Amino acid sequence: MRISDGRFGAFALLTGFLAGSLALSSPAWAKTHDVAMTAVETDVVIEGNGEKYAAWTFNGTVPGPVVRVTEGDTINFTLTNPATNKNPHAMDFHAAEIDFLKNYRAINAGETISFTFVAKKPGIFFYHCGAPPMIQHVARGMFGAIIVDPKNAKAWPKADREYVLVQSEFFKNPNDVQAMFDRKYDNVLFNGGIFKYHPFVTGGGKLDAKPGERVRIYFVNAGPNEFSSFHPIGEIWDNVYESGNPTNKLTGVQTYVVGPGSAATFDVVVESAGAYPLVTHSLTGALRGAIAVLLVGPDAKPAPLMPMVPWKVTTPQTEITPVPVQ
């Protein structure tokens, strides 16, 4: 169609200008990440005495590796289920807003699935296998955390030290699905270990900090069934952020409940040296493994986001690190 009306031409020019302006104002800071994981059916060590467990995992560790991106980033995700496995597996990211029937479907051994999503909201989110029976896949170790940092770093106070803790229930018989439905768990774990960060038990490690540091705990409750009542013994949470979103802020909280499949971010500033256990105040869980001791002292060394302890996983990897993103 030939443009002969001057007013139409002006409108077209204005439309083009606005379109160009919108393109220029698109989030240039946003990145695209390629994240790949492999479903690995393997034995993992779950206690300082060397006890092993027939787990189903992402990348051979319980929890799976931490994924960390920034609000607005795009994630191209691929899950591989090797032909050597015996079971179907899947991936469900709570940070994603996409069709679960298409993207979270289970794939059989020897298959691969890929999907893409934009991390639209900041926070700490759960990820897990959704293959049936989902309760068994989660109970056997197919879970982890994805941190979506806020695009505005000033949305909350800067943390001096960060840790990820994922709580989950442990069932000694990994094939007893009925026990999982009946909530007959044997232990409650932090990051896949019984008293993993309790330095006063066999093989236990600890979480380190210096006096006055702001320690940020990214906390996920993998369940599959029990609520966590997360509490710092000898301290008070400075801030609690529901789902890890800086806009969901509570201040001066003694204990905060995190349901299965949910998460929150906790800040604590410890002024004095000493030992400060971080526990679920559902004491049947704490006394069966869910205690992580924060040891505060002037000589505290830098520590990884999800520190392991003297016992090792069965793969060559000895430290769970964030999934490499490109």
C-alpha positions in Angstrom: 0.0 0.0 0.0 1.4 3.4 -1.0 1.5 5.9 1.9 0.0 9.1 0.5 -1.5 10.6 3.6 1.0 12.8 5.5 -0.7 12.2 8.8 -0.4 8.4 8.4 3.3 8.9 7.5 3.8 10.9 10.7 2.0 8.2 12.7 4.2 5.5 11.2 7.3 7.5 12.0 6.2 8.0 15.6 5.4 4.2 15.9 8.9 3.4 14.6 10.5 5.8 17.1 8.6 4.3 20.0 9.5 0.8 18.9 13.1 1.8 18.8 12.9 3.4 22.2 11.4 0.3 23.7 14.1 -1.8 22.2 16.8 0.4 23.6 15.1 0.3 27.0 15.1 -3.6 27.1 17.0 -5.0 30.1 20.5 -5.0 28.7 21.7 -6.5 32.0 19.7 -9.7 31.5 21.7 -12.8 30.5 20.9 -16.2 29.0 22.3 -19.2 30.8 22.6 -22.8 29.5 22.1 -25.1 32.5 22.4 -28.9 32.1 21.9 -31.6 34.7 22.1 -35.4 34.7 19.8 -37.7 36.7 22.2 -40.1 38.5 21.1 -43.1 40.5 23.9 -43.8 42.9 24.9 -44.4 46.5 25.7 -41.3 48.6 27.1 -40.9 52.1 24.6 -39.4 54.5 26.4 -39.7 57.8 29.8 -39.2 59.3 30.2 -42.9 60.0 30.2 -43.5 56.3 26.7 -44.9 56.0 25.5 -44.9 52.4 22.1 -44.5 50.9 20.8 -45.6 47.5 19.8 -42.2 46.2 18.3 -40.7 43.1 20.1 -37.4 42.4 20.8 -34.6 40.1 24.5 -34.6 39.1 25.3 -37.3 41.8 24.8 -35.2 44.9 22.1 -34.6 47.5 21.0 -31.8 47.2 21.7 -31.2 43.6 23.9 -28.3 42.6 22.8 -24.7 43.3 21.7 -22.7 40.3 22.2 -19.0 40.6 21.0 -16.3 38.2 19.7 -12.8 38.3 16.1 -11.6 38.1 15.2 -11.3 34.4 17.7 -13.8 33.1 16.7 -16.6 30.7 17.6 -20.2 31.6 17.9 -22.8 28.8 17.7 -26.1 30.8 18.5 -29.6 29.7 18.0 -32.8 31.7 19.6 -36.0 30.6 18.4 -39.4 32.0 21.2 -41.8 31.1 20.4 -45.2 29.6 22.2 -46.8 32.6 19.4 -45.6 34.9 16.4 -47.8 35.8 13.7 -45.1 36.4 12.0 -42.2 34.6 13.0 -38.7 35.9 11.9 -35.1 35.5 12.6 -31.5 36.6 10.3 -29.0 38.1 11.7 -25.5 38.7 9.6 -23.4 41.2 11.3 -20.3 39.8 9.7 -20.9 36.4 6.3 -20.0 35.1 5.7 -22.4 32.2 3.4 -25.3 31.2 4.2 -28.2 33.4 2.6 -30.8 31.1 5.0 -30.0 28.3 8.1 -29.1 30.3 8.0 -31.1 33.5 7.0 -34.4 32.0 9.0 -37.5 33.0 11.6 -38.9 30.5 12.7 -42.5 30.4 16.2 -43.8 30.7 18.2 -42.9 27.5 16.1 -39.7 26.9 16.8 -35.9 27.2 14.4 -33.0 27.7 15.0 -29.3 27.3 13.0 -26.2 28.1 13.4 -22.5 28.5 12.1 -20.0 31.1 12.7 -16.5 32.3 13.4 -16.0 36.1 10.9 -13.2 36.4 10.9 -12.9 40.2 13.8 -12.7 42.7 14.1 -15.2 45.5 15.2 -18.6 46.6 13.2 -21.4 45.0 12.9 -25.2 45.2 13.6 -27.5 42.3 12.8 -31.2 42.3 12.0 -34.3 40.2 8.3 -34.5 39.4 8.2 -38.1 38.0 5.7 -40.4 39.7 5.6 -41.3 42.5 6.9 -37.8 43.1 7.1 -38.4 46.9 9.6 -41.1 46.3 11.8 -39.1 43.9 12.0 -36.2 46.3 12.5 -38.4 49.3 15.4 -40.2 47.6 17.3 -37.0 46.9 16.2 -35.4 43.6 15.9 -31.8 44.8 17.9 -28.6 45.1 17.8 -24.8 45.1 17.9 -22.0 42.6 18.8 -18.5 43.7 17.4 -15.6 41.7 19.3 -12.5 42.8 17.4 -9.2 42.6 18.4 -7.1 39.7 18.7 -4.2 42.1 21.5 -5.2 44.5 20.4 -2.4 46.9 17.0 -4.0 47.4 18.3 -5.5 50.6 21.5 -5.2 52.8 24.7 -6.7 51.4 25.5 -10.0 53.0 29.0 -10.7 54.3 28.6 -14.4 54.1 26.0 -16.7 52.4 24.9 -20.3 52.9 22.3 -22.6 51.4 20.5 -25.1 53.6 18.0 -27.6 52.2 16.0 -29.5 54.7 14.6 -33.0 53.8 13.3 -36.1 55.4 15.2 -39.3 55.2 13.7 -42.8 54.9 16.1 -45.7 55.5 14.2 -48.0 53.1 14.2 -46.0 49.8 11.7 -48.4 48.3 9.1 -48.1 51.1 6.8 -45.6 49.4 4.0 -46.3 51.9 6.2 -45.2 54.8 6.7 -41.9 52.9 2.9 -41.5 52.6 2.6 -42.3 56.3 5.3 -39.8 57.3 7.4 -42.5 58.9 10.7 -40.9 58.3 13.9 -41.9 60.2 15.8 -38.6 60.2 15.7 -35.0 59.0 18.6 -33.8 57.1 20.3 -30.5 56.2 22.0 -30.7 52.8 21.6 -34.4 52.6 23.4 -35.3 55.8 22.5 -36.3 59.4 24.0 -33.7 61.7 26.1 -32.6 58.8 27.0 -29.3 60.3 27.2 -30.3 64.0 30.9 -30.3 65.0 30.2 -32.3 68.1 29.2 -35.5 66.3 31.2 -38.0 64.2 32.4 -36.4 61.0 30.3 -33.3 61.5 31.3 -30.0 60.0 30.1 -26.4 60.9 29.1 -23.1 59.4 31.6 -20.3 60.0 31.2 -16.6 60.5 32.9 -13.6 62.2 31.3 -11.4 64.8 29.3 -8.6 63.3 29.0 -10.2 59.9 25.6 -10.4 58.2 25.1 -14.1 57.5 22.5 -14.8 54.8 20.9 -18.3 54.9 19.0 -19.3 51.7 16.7 -22.0 53.1 14.6 -24.5 51.2 12.3 -27.2 52.6 12.3 -30.1 50.3 10.0 -32.2 52.4 8.4 -34.2 51.1 6.0 -33.8 53.9 7.1 -32.0 57.1 7.0 -28.3 57.9 10.2 -26.6 59.1 10.2 -24.2 62.0 13.5 -22.5 61.4 15.1 -20.9 64.5 18.6 -19.6 65.5 19.3 -20.7 69.0 20.9 -17.8 70.9 19.9 -15.3 68.3 17.0 -13.6 66.5 16.6 -13.4 62.8 17.4 -9.8 61.8 15.3 -10.1 58.6 13.3 -12.9 57.0 12.3 -12.7 53.4 9.4 -15.0 52.3 10.5 -17.0 49.2 13.7 -14.9 49.3 12.0 -11.9 47.7 13.4 -8.6 49.2 9.9 -7.1 49.1 8.5 -9.8 51.4 10.4 -8.5 54.5 9.9 -9.3 58.2 12.1 -7.9 60.9 13.1 -9.3 64.3 11.7 -12.8 63.9 12.4 -15.6 66.4 11.1 -18.6 64.4 9.7 -18.8 60.9 7.7 -21.6 59.4 8.6 -22.9 55.9 6.3 -25.5 54.4 7.4 -28.4 52.2 8.1 -27.1 48.7 8.6 -23.6 50.0 11.7 -21.4 50.9 12.8 -18.3 52.6 15.9 -16.2 53.1 17.1 -15.5 56.6 19.6 -12.8 57.7 21.3 -13.0 61.1 24.0 -10.6 62.5 25.8 -12.3 65.5 27.7 -9.8 67.6 29.5 -12.1 70.0 31.7 -15.1 69.4 30.3 -18.5 70.2 28.1 -21.4 68.9 24.6 -20.7 67.5 22.7 -23.8 66.4 20.3 -23.3 63.5 17.5 -25.8 63.9 14.0 -26.7 63.0 12.1 -26.1 66.2 10.0 -29.1 65.4 12.3 -30.9 67.8 11.6 -34.4 66.5 13.3 -33.2 63.4 16.1 -31.3 65.0 17.0 -34.1 67.3 17.1 -36.5 64.4 19.6 -34.6 62.3 18.4 -31.1 61.5 20.9 -29.0 63.4 23.5 -26.8 61.8 25.9 -25.0 64.2 27.0 -21.5 63.2 30.4 -21.1 64.9 31.2 -17.4 65.2 34.8 -16.3 65.9 37.4 -13.8 64.7 39.4 -16.4 62.8 36.5 -17.6 60.6 37.7 -18.5 57.1 35.8 -17.9 53.9 33.4 -20.7 53.1 31.5 -22.0 50.1 27.8 -21.5 49.5 26.9 -25.1 50.4 29.9 -26.5 52.3 30.4 -30.2 52.5 31.9 -32.0 55.5 34.7 -34.5 56.0 32.7 -37.3 54.5 32.6 -37.3 50.7 30.1 -38.1 48.0 30.8 -41.1 45.8 31.6 -39.1 42.7 34.9 -37.3 42.3 33.2 -34.0 43.2 33.8 -33.2 46.9 32.0 -29.8 46.9 28.6 -28.8 45.7 29.1 -25.7 43.6 26.7 -23.6 41.6 25.9 -25.1 38.2 28.1 -23.5 35.6 26.1 -21.0 33.5 27.1 -19.4 30.2 
